[in-house]
Amino acid sequence: MSALAKEVQANTPEEAPLFYYTYIQDAVGAERQCITDYLKEPGVNSSEGTIRVFAAHYVKFSPLVRSWFVGRPDGDIQRTSMGYEYIRVEPTHPLYPQIKDACEELYSFNESVLSHMAHKAANTPKVGA
């Protein structure tokens, strides 16, 4: 558990879910809720820095996760027309720093994978060359 997650838990009366770049976990050892993507919103229809956290297809967030977002002015849970449930969280939400860290970790991971693939493609001999 990150120091930030411990700090959030210490500052709130209830347990906080733990956000990682590929999943959310209610507690250490609990079942993982798969995350397919984090999306940084451009700030057109929402606060600058707002992040969306997408669950795997037809996966519903746990009651603990829902309790942190449903009915709050700085976050909510919605569903896309394709059946994906997602969290929309603004910078003022108490879990935002943890979610932002997970989002940036996923972006960094994706960038490293793409960089590796581009390097490998550049060094692969071309057929017929």
C-alpha positions as CSV (number, residue, x, y, z in Angstrom):
1,M,0.0,0.0,0.0
2,S,1.4,3.4,-0.9
3,A,2.1,6.0,1.7
4,L,-0.5,8.2,0.1
5,A,-3.2,5.5,0.4
6,K,-2.3,5.1,4.1
7,E,-2.5,8.8,4.6
8,V,-6.0,9.0,2.9
9,Q,-7.2,6.1,5.1
10,A,-5.9,7.7,8.2
11,N,-7.7,11.0,7.4
12,T,-11.1,9.4,6.7
13,P,-13.4,7.4,8.9
14,E,-13.8,4.7,6.4
15,E,-11.5,2.4,4.5
16,A,-10.3,3.7,1.1
17,P,-9.9,1.5,-2.0
18,L,-6.4,1.2,-3.4
19,F,-5.8,2.3,-7.0
20,Y,-3.1,0.7,-9.1
21,Y,-2.6,1.2,-12.8
22,T,-4.3,-2.0,-13.8
23,Y,-6.8,-2.6,-11.0
24,I,-8.5,-1.3,-7.9
25,Q,-8.5,-3.3,-4.6
26,D,-10.7,-2.7,-1.6
27,A,-8.1,-4.1,0.8
28,V,-4.9,-6.1,0.7
29,G,-5.9,-9.6,-0.3
30,A,-9.3,-8.7,-1.6
31,E,-10.5,-9.4,-5.1
32,R,-9.1,-7.1,-7.7
33,Q,-11.4,-4.9,-9.9
34,C,-9.8,-4.7,-13.3
35,I,-9.2,-1.3,-14.9
36,T,-8.9,-1.0,-18.7
37,D,-7.9,2.6,-19.0
38,Y,-7.4,6.0,-17.3
39,L,-8.3,9.0,-19.4
40,K,-7.2,12.6,-18.6
41,E,-10.1,14.9,-19.6
42,P,-9.2,18.1,-21.5
43,G,-11.2,20.3,-19.1
44,V,-13.8,21.4,-21.6
45,N,-16.9,20.1,-19.8
46,S,-15.2,19.4,-16.5
47,S,-12.6,20.8,-14.1
48,E,-9.1,21.0,-15.4
49,G,-7.3,17.7,-14.5
50,T,-10.4,15.5,-14.2
51,I,-9.6,11.8,-14.8
52,R,-11.8,9.0,-15.9
53,V,-11.1,5.5,-14.6
54,F,-12.7,2.7,-16.8
55,A,-13.6,-0.7,-15.4
56,A,-13.4,-3.8,-17.5
57,H,-16.4,-4.5,-19.7
58,Y,-19.6,-5.2,-17.7
59,V,-17.6,-5.1,-14.4
60,K,-19.3,-3.0,-11.7
61,F,-17.3,-1.2,-9.1
62,S,-17.5,-2.6,-5.6
63,P,-19.7,-1.0,-2.9
64,L,-16.6,0.4,-1.2
65,V,-15.5,2.1,-4.4
66,R,-19.0,3.3,-5.1
67,S,-19.2,4.8,-1.6
68,W,-16.3,7.1,-2.4
69,F,-17.8,8.6,-5.6
70,V,-21.6,8.3,-5.8
71,G,-23.3,11.5,-4.7
72,R,-20.2,13.6,-4.5
73,P,-19.7,16.9,-6.3
74,D,-16.0,16.1,-7.1
75,G,-16.6,12.6,-8.5
76,D,-19.2,10.2,-9.8
77,I,-19.7,6.8,-11.4
78,Q,-21.3,6.6,-14.9
79,R,-21.7,4.0,-17.6
80,T,-20.9,4.4,-21.3
81,S,-23.3,3.3,-24.1
82,M,-21.0,0.3,-24.6
83,G,-21.5,-1.0,-21.1
84,Y,-18.3,0.2,-19.4
85,E,-18.7,1.7,-16.0
86,Y,-16.3,4.5,-15.2
87,I,-15.3,6.8,-12.3
88,R,-15.0,10.6,-13.1
89,V,-12.8,12.2,-10.4
90,E,-11.9,15.9,-10.0
91,P,-8.7,17.2,-8.4
92,T,-10.5,18.2,-5.2
93,H,-11.5,14.6,-4.4
94,P,-9.5,13.0,-1.5
95,L,-8.5,10.0,-3.6
96,Y,-7.4,12.1,-6.6
97,P,-3.7,12.1,-5.8
98,Q,-3.7,8.3,-5.6
99,I,-5.7,8.0,-8.9
100,K,-3.5,10.5,-10.6
101,D,-0.4,8.5,-9.7
102,A,-2.0,5.3,-11.0
103,C,-3.0,7.1,-14.2
104,E,0.5,8.5,-14.8
105,E,2.0,5.0,-14.1
106,L,-0.2,3.5,-16.8
107,Y,0.7,6.3,-19.3
108,S,4.4,5.7,-18.5
109,F,4.0,1.9,-18.9
110,N,2.2,2.4,-22.3
111,E,4.8,4.8,-23.5
112,S,7.7,2.4,-22.6
113,V,5.9,-0.5,-24.4
114,L,5.4,1.6,-27.5
115,S,9.0,2.8,-27.4
116,H,10.2,-0.8,-27.1
117,M,8.0,-1.9,-30.1
118,A,9.2,1.1,-32.2
119,H,12.9,0.2,-31.4
120,K,12.3,-3.4,-32.2
121,A,10.6,-2.6,-35.5
122,A,13.4,-0.2,-36.5
123,N,15.9,-3.0,-35.9
124,T,14.0,-5.7,-37.7
125,P,15.3,-6.5,-41.2
126,K,12.8,-5.6,-43.9
127,V,11.6,-8.4,-46.2
128,G,13.0,-7.9,-49.8
129,A,15.4,-5.2,-48.7
